């Protein structure tokens, strides 16, 4: 029987190559014309422990993992005992029967034992190759196309390693074919479309490179380490400087310096690192320096759950640093938004001369999503009022000149005829320090004046996005990476005859008050969905709109919402 | 070179000597004001950027080095001169000192070292002498002072010098040499604080300092330099302790060589090849 929605879980210890296997499998199905979503769950350790990867495959687009998996590939007994309960009735487990000592608790599961270790030993391969044998066996059980898997392996590894892995996949495939009649559910092939598989980190990195980011300084911190590595890998092909700084304080100050010099500059960190950056953020705010900061949230407070996800930093980033200054906070909800909004972030930062924070999280940054190849022309380069070679004004150049828009023409050092003074103290038009009350008022007002033009621009670019019908029984409001599970939950609700729509609030600061009000005005039951304890989006809605919503559905265990569970909670709430 | 901003340092402040030496050094070097960037932190020294009519970034306390690093890496055509106070650089910003030395960023650091926090009205810093009485150490400083020169030498410094604000001509020489040096030029400057440092006065320094170059010191000898850096007491050396030629951070980036990143055409970035890796 063919099914249109299939999920495989791969689990084992850290170092078993689980994430890599997931990616290989994802590409295999993608090339078979199916749709994929992959997410990994790993602990803060390098060897041992327990890691798993869920790959969901569908005939239609899939936006998140499901609640249950159909097949589990287990590299140890610990994985089986942990995840036996996560399988659907009639699901199967691929594992090494010659090594396993486990007695399954459930009787409704199919056991597909494959001598993973023995096959690897016979091939004289490294133990980690067990995962390729298992992938081969899975493709065999699903009657899928082994040639597709082999081709992905060929594209992913060095020739010598690839050959060995292809042999491993073939042995696994053959073993499954010879010993089992095949899994009850089979995946069909469809006409493949040209797609990419990419993580949020990589999409942000690509967006930054395309936007002309020439300076990236950061200190490694999960879940942004992937971005640092991605930028470092590409440093030499794209005329960039990618510097691992001595800490986050150094990173943000370097970025401010590079931006002052006139290059597009970015840093990335998680909540703890952002804590250290807050004084530098204020420096960017006061000196009106365009900087882009990527913040990947994980559960806090403090070290929290270092390798898991959360949305607990919203109120923090909206207010971070002493004093008041305008900033932009954008929370991409998928890999496309990661790419396009990063590109836009550089434009907005330079046009409005302020810091832009890309507020993401572990789930959104490290999950593997499919997307159409990014449109490289959708967002152009707009650098705002930037003076680079010569200043032609008759009067002496004023870095903080008072303009009607609040935006002063921005010259950079080495511009002929312009002395460029940036100052963390309150300053006059030229950048000289002042403590004069009148100028202090003028400069505060100048900085905030920029907001009116910015808000106009944000109105024109979908700072919120409505999914689903205009009118519905339930209106869901959320932000960031919950978008995927919410869209999946909507499918389930629809199948149950409940109409729901979903307002994704993409730009959280300045808050798109008008757009949110319009949706709330037309809504029946309203539900906020967030991965935090105190419903921070709701608190912003209350603050900005002076109104409440009917329910908050919250989850704060570090794990993303599962769509089935979420749909139930929405149904209960309305 | 002067600005319209009235100077608010105490009469007799050591900063005047540094300001004079810097201005004369800039004139001697013939640098354009548009291509010279002063970076300063927070403290009395931080007002330098208000008093010198070049481009400047007045940053936050302790963070002058990373901000200056960003500027110098982005555009190597600029002459970047970083000013910091002793507490600014050696206390709050200490974490940036050795990484910047190791990276050998092509810029200059001038530390206004008055061994006291002036602008917060007189507290001890890491270079305050043992026993020094200050408003935060009313019973005297109970830990030995930091030796920044020795730290700079062992941390891969390629130009390590000490000057004295009471000898601006000599300091001017050092600044000129440091700016010309290909790499990170570091000068610690004894800067008497006439208001809050009763101990390390002009007189105190004058009685003790002597010039290394007048003693035949070999500044290419790292061990000799290190030995000299520990000389303290009745005789204290100033001048260039150590210098060496070592590739700068940017020298080790062959893909950009000496090219500024600021003038690049951003609209032509091609990522189509990179995108293929994800298919």
Interface residues (C-beta under 8 A of the other chain):
Chain A: X194 X195 X196 X197 X198 X202 X206 X209 X210 X211 X212 X214 X215 X217 X234 X235 X236 X237 X238 X239 X240 X241 X243 X245 X246 X247 X249 X250 X251 X253 X254 X255 X256 X257 X258 X259 X260 X261 X262 X263 X264 X265 X279 X280 X282 X283 X287 X373 X374 X376 X380 X381 X383 X388 X412 X413 X414 X415 X416 X417 X418 X419 X420 X421 X422 X423 X424 X425 X431 X432 X433
Chain B: X3 X4 X5 X33 X34 X35 X37 X39 X42 X47 X49 X50 X53 X54 X55 X56 X57 X58 X59 X60 X63 X65 X66 X67 X68 X69 X70 X71 X72 X73 X74 X75 X77 X78 X95 X96 X99 X253 X254 X255 X256 X259 X260 X261 X262 X263 X264 X266 X267 X269 X271 X272 X274 X275 X278 X279
